[in-house]
Amino acid sequence: MKVIVPIERDEGLKSVVASHFGRAPYFAVVELKDDGSFDSMKVIENIGEHLGGRVSVEEFIGKLKPDALLVKGMGPRGLDAFQRQGVAVFTGTLDTVEGAVQSYVKGQLRGLTEPCREARHRF
């Protein structure tokens, strides 16, 4: 199972979860074994348009085929795109990648159903 978490800096499993998905500088791509235990992790740079790239973060991350995204917040375009792609988006108290993944595996996170309502997310 592949889980992706937006992060502020690459500090391995201790990386702090970014407050907003699309504007995160990096993403932790975590592979879990069938029993939910940790298998591997790599960090990739966000090349999405929010940070000057030429592709939407939804397209960029979608190509990685994640099973789930663990986020603190996400705008309406992102949430809609990932729902259409069949990617589960979860939220809750997320401090570090390690803690977020542990909470996910234990079923302690809830599905994100409402996007951020900040002014920059309004169409």
LINWOHU-V119372 format. One record per residue. N is the residue number from 1. RES is the residue in one letter. BURIAL is b if it has 9 or more other ideal C-beta (glycine too) atoms within 8 Angstrom, else e. D_CENTER is the distance of its C-alpha to the mean C-alpha in Angstrom with 1 decimal. Layout:
# LINWOHU-V119372
n: (N,N)
res: (RES,RES)
burial: (BURIAL,BURIAL)
d_center: (D_CENTER,D_CENTER)
This chain:
# LINWOHU-V119372
n: (1,2,3,4,5,6,7,8,9,10,11,12,13,14,15,16,17,18,19,20,21,22,23,24,25,26,27,28,29,30,31,32,33,34,35,36,37,38,39,40,41,42,43,44,45,46,47,48,49,50,51,52,53,54,55,56,57,58,59,60,61,62,63,64,65,66,67,68,69,70,71,72,73,74,75,76,77,78,79,80,81,82,83,84,85,86,87,88,89,90,91,92,93,94,95,96,97,98,99,100,101,102,103,104,105,106,107,108,109,110,111,112,113,114,115,116,117,118,119,120,121,122,123)
res: (M,K,V,I,V,P,I,E,R,D,E,G,L,K,S,V,V,A,S,H,F,G,R,A,P,Y,F,A,V,V,E,L,K,D,D,G,S,F,D,S,M,K,V,I,E,N,I,G,E,H,L,G,G,R,V,S,V,E,E,F,I,G,K,L,K,P,D,A,L,L,V,K,G,M,G,P,R,G,L,D,A,F,Q,R,Q,G,V,A,V,F,T,G,T,L,D,T,V,E,G,A,V,Q,S,Y,V,K,G,Q,L,R,G,L,T,E,P,C,R,E,A,R,H,R,F)
burial: (e,b,b,b,b,b,b,b,e,e,e,e,b,e,b,b,b,b,e,b,b,b,e,b,b,b,b,b,b,b,b,b,e,e,e,e,e,b,e,e,b,e,b,e,e,b,e,b,b,e,b,e,b,e,b,b,b,b,e,b,b,b,e,b,e,b,e,b,b,b,b,b,b,b,b,b,b,b,b,b,b,b,b,e,e,e,b,e,b,b,b,b,e,b,e,b,b,e,b,b,b,e,b,b,e,e,e,e,b,e,e,b,e,e,b,b,e,e,e,e,b,e,e)
d_center: (13.9,10.7,7.5,4.5,3.6,4.6,8.3,11.7,13.9,14.3,16.0,15.1,14.1,15.3,12.8,12.1,8.8,8.9,10.3,8.9,5.9,8.7,10.8,9.1,11.6,9.8,6.9,7.9,8.7,10.3,13.2,14.8,18.5,19.9,20.9,17.4,18.4,16.7,17.7,16.1,13.4,13.3,11.9,11.8,12.6,11.1,14.1,13.2,16.0,14.8,15.7,18.8,17.8,19.4,16.7,14.1,10.5,10.4,13.2,12.0,8.7,10.9,13.5,11.7,12.1,9.2,10.5,7.5,3.9,4.5,4.9,8.4,9.0,8.9,12.2,14.3,14.2,10.5,10.7,14.0,13.1,10.5,13.1,15.7,14.1,14.0,10.4,9.9,7.6,8.4,9.3,12.1,13.5,10.9,12.8,12.0,10.0,13.2,13.6,10.2,10.9,14.5,13.9,12.0,14.9,17.4,16.4,16.1,13.0,13.7,12.4,11.3,14.5,15.1,13.5,14.2,17.9,18.4,21.1,19.2,17.3,20.7,22.2)
